[in-house]
Amino acid sequence: MSITTTTHLNFRGDARAALEFYQSVFGGHLAVVTYADAGNVQQESEADQVMWGQVLAENGFHVMAYDVPTRMGYDQGQNAFFVSVRGETVDEVTGYWEKLAAGATVVVPMGPAGWAPAYGMLRDRFGIVWVVDVVSEHHG
């Protein structure tokens, strides 16, 4: 038996744009089901928002996302979670970092760290905090 975990990102109206952006960074297949597609429209203005969406790539990248309906509370928060992207080489993760950095606020610049050949943290243009690093023998 096995289990997988997937980061599920919650937005208020930006889920489709965010998923399209992450697909442009990591590649893969974008799937989106709107509230209208699912026949679950509670408020007409939200019909085209994302009830469920994901980006799934052959390289192992996978996120899910949706738009929180206005009838439900939503607070993006500050440090509720990070999305960790860990690659095998500095070149590999640097490519993702450079794409994620478009419109982002860099928290920790990408560079060597005591525990990894490369590490960086940024808050992307959708408010999501990404930790990007390289697998090392010191850090599993």
Secondary structure per residue as TSV (DSSP state, phi and psi in degrees):
chain	resnum	aa	ss	phi	psi
A	1	M	-	360.0	147.4
A	2	S	-	-144.4	162.8
A	3	I	-	-139.7	147.7
A	4	T	-	-124.1	153.6
A	5	T	-	-117.4	146.4
A	6	T	-	-133.4	133.0
A	7	T	E	-67.3	127.5
A	8	H	E	-114.3	115.9
A	9	L	E	-98.4	136.7
A	10	N	E	-113.5	130.9
A	11	F	E	-128.3	174.2
A	12	R	S	-126.1	80.3
A	13	G	S	95.8	-7.7
A	14	D	-	-107.7	5.4
A	15	A	H	-59.4	-45.9
A	16	R	H	-62.8	-46.3
A	17	A	H	-62.0	-40.4
A	18	A	H	-65.7	-46.8
A	19	L	H	-61.2	-41.2
A	20	E	H	-62.7	-39.6
A	21	F	H	-63.5	-47.5
A	22	Y	H	-64.9	-33.8
A	23	Q	H	-64.3	-38.1
A	24	S	H	-67.5	-27.1
A	25	V	H	-81.1	-50.1
A	26	F	H	-104.7	-9.5
A	27	G	-	80.6	-167.6
A	28	G	-	98.8	-173.1
A	29	H	E	-104.1	131.3
A	30	L	E	-98.5	128.7
A	31	A	E	-126.3	133.7
A	32	V	E	-138.3	131.4
A	33	V	E	-118.2	120.5
A	34	T	E	-85.9	167.3
A	35	Y	T	-59.6	-37.5
A	36	A	T	-65.9	-43.7
A	37	D	T	-55.2	-38.4
A	38	A	T	-88.5	-1.3
A	39	G	T	65.1	35.3
A	40	N	-	-127.1	44.8
A	41	V	-	-84.2	114.1
A	42	Q	S	-94.8	-28.9
A	43	Q	S	-139.7	125.2
A	44	E	G	-54.4	-36.9
A	45	S	G	-66.2	-14.4
A	46	E	G	-104.1	5.0
A	47	A	T	-56.2	-38.9
A	48	D	T	-93.5	5.2
A	49	Q	S	-79.1	165.6
A	50	V	E	-83.9	118.0
A	51	M	E	-84.1	-35.2
A	52	W	E	-154.5	135.5
A	53	G	E	-151.8	160.4
A	54	Q	E	-156.6	159.1
A	55	V	E	-122.1	125.8
A	56	L	E	-130.0	120.2
A	57	A	-	-117.7	153.0
A	58	E	T	-63.5	-23.2
A	59	N	T	-77.5	1.3
A	60	G	S	103.3	-10.4
A	61	F	-	-68.5	134.8
A	62	H	E	-154.6	121.2
A	63	V	E	-133.4	152.2
A	64	M	E	-118.4	158.8
A	65	A	E	-158.2	159.0
A	66	Y	E	-155.2	166.7
A	67	D	E	-96.4	119.8
A	68	V	-	-67.6	125.5
A	69	P	-	-62.8	150.2
A	70	T	T	-63.5	-23.2
A	71	R	T	-70.6	-13.5
A	72	M	S	-106.6	147.4
A	73	G	-	-65.5	149.3
A	74	Y	-	-148.7	124.4
A	75	D	-	-137.5	112.8
A	76	Q	-	-60.9	-28.9
A	77	G	-	72.4	-179.3
A	78	Q	S	-110.1	-49.8
A	79	N	S	-135.7	38.3
A	80	A	S	-67.3	-31.8
A	81	F	-	-162.8	161.1
A	82	F	-	-122.7	152.7
A	83	V	E	-101.6	123.2
A	84	S	E	-99.6	128.1
A	85	V	E	-119.2	116.4
A	86	R	E	-121.0	122.5
A	87	G	E	-114.1	-179.5
A	88	E	S	-94.5	-21.8
A	89	T	S	-132.8	155.5
A	90	V	H	-60.9	-42.8
A	91	D	H	-58.9	-43.5
A	92	E	H	-60.5	-52.7
A	93	V	H	-72.4	-28.7
A	94	T	H	-63.0	-37.5
A	95	G	H	-61.9	-44.0
A	96	Y	H	-66.0	-43.1
A	97	W	H	-56.6	-48.1
A	98	E	H	-61.4	-37.7
A	99	K	H	-72.9	-43.7
A	100	L	H	-62.8	-29.3
A	101	A	T	-71.2	-11.3
A	102	A	T	-62.2	113.1
A	103	G	T	75.9	10.4
A	104	A	-	-93.3	166.6
A	105	T	E	-106.7	118.1
A	106	V	E	-78.4	125.1
A	107	V	E	-90.3	-49.4
A	108	V	E	-130.6	117.3
A	109	P	E	-59.7	146.2
A	110	M	E	-64.3	130.1
A	111	G	E	177.8	178.1
A	112	P	E	-61.8	145.8
A	113	A	E	-133.1	165.0
A	114	G	T	-60.6	-24.0
A	115	W	T	-110.4	-5.0
A	116	A	E	-154.1	149.8
A	117	P	E	-62.5	-24.1
A	118	A	E	-152.6	139.7
A	119	Y	E	-154.1	142.1
A	120	G	E	-158.7	157.7
A	121	M	E	-136.7	135.5
A	122	L	E	-145.3	157.4
A	123	R	E	-106.4	113.9
A	124	D	-	-73.6	177.4
A	125	R	T	-66.6	-9.2
A	126	F	T	-101.3	4.2
A	127	G	S	88.6	6.3
A	128	I	-	-89.4	132.7
A	129	V	E	-92.5	124.9
A	130	W	E	-112.0	134.0
A	131	V	E	-110.5	118.2
A	132	V	E	-116.2	127.0
A	133	D	E	-153.3	178.9
A	134	V	E	-111.8	136.5
A	135	V	-	-60.7	134.9
A	136	S	B	-132.7	166.3
A	137	E	T	-67.3	-17.7
A	138	H	T	-87.0	-15.5
A	139	H	B	-137.3	111.0
A	140	G	-	-92.6	360.0
